[in-house]
Amino acid sequence: MNTVNRQKAMNLMGLAMRAGKLITGEELTIAEIRKQKAKLVFVATDASENTRKKIKDKSSYYEVPCFELFSEAEITQMIGKPRKVFGIMDAGFAKKTKELIEG
């Protein structure tokens, strides 16, 4: 992902957070993946191996796209809360974010 799209994606996450379209934290995100309400999931690149595996396995099982692109510091900067895992609940935000990520 190029720097411009990366910045756009980060700005979009902040907007989604303010719009109340994100779910943050490992347990809450997993619950929303199970309910198949999460449209896109992110896990921090510096999250523990166990956390990354758990989120990726859940996402894979429930067929929710999961990305490891941002560090915990970047996620904290984007959403204003120290988190390692978050999910996008809104289809529109998820679609636009995926387009930015995939170029």
N, C-alpha and C positions, 0 to 999 in steps of 0.2 A: 504494500500500500504506500502510495507516495505521501509526502509530507502535507501537501495541501488537503488531500482527501482525509488524512489522519486528523488534521485540525478541524475540518468540517464535521467529521464523525464525533469528535470530542465535544464540539459546540452543540451538535444535535442531541447528544446524551444529556447535556446540561439543560437544554430546552425540555426534553422529555421528562427529566426529573422535576422541573418546575411545574410541568403540566400534570404531574402525578401519574405518569405512564410507566414508571420504573418500579420494580420490586428489588429491594436490596437485602443482602445478607444471604448466607449459605442456606439455612433452613427454610426461610420464606421462599427463596428462589426454587428450591427443590420441590416444595409443596405446590408451587404454581406450575412447574414442569409436569408434575404428576397429574394435575388437573387439566393439563394441556392448554393452559391459558398464556404461558410465556411463549412469545413468538421468536425471541432471539436471546441467547444467554452469553454472558461474558464472564470469564474467570481470569484473575490476575496472573501474569506470567511468573510472578514471584510468590504465588500462593503455594502452600505445602503440596507435596506430591499426592498425598492422600486426598486433599480437597480437590485438586485438579482432576484426579481420576474419578472421584465420586460424581462431580458435576458433569464431566464428559460422558461417563457411563449412563447416567440418568438421561442426559440430553439425547444421546444416541438411541437409547431404548425407546424414548417417547418421540423420536424424530424431530427434535428441536435443534436448529443450528446453534453450535457453540463455538465461540472464538476465544483465543488466547492472544490478545494483541497489546493490552495495556498493563503497565505495572500497577501495583496497589497505590502508589503515589499519584499516578495519572488518573486512576479511577476516583480517588479521593478529591483530586482537583476538579474533575468533571462533575461529580454529583454532590460535592460538599459534605460528604460523610466518609469516614475511613471504612472502606469495604473491600473485600477481595472478590466478591461475586455479586452480579446483578443481572436482572433480566428485563427485557423490554416487553411490556404487556400490550402495546398498541401495534396493530398491523401496519399502519402507515409509517410510524417511526421505524419499525423493524425493516420494512421494505427499503426505505431511503438509506438507512444505515448499511444494509447489506450491499446496496448498489455502490456506496462510497468505498466499502471494504474491498469489494471485488473489482473495483475500478470501472 
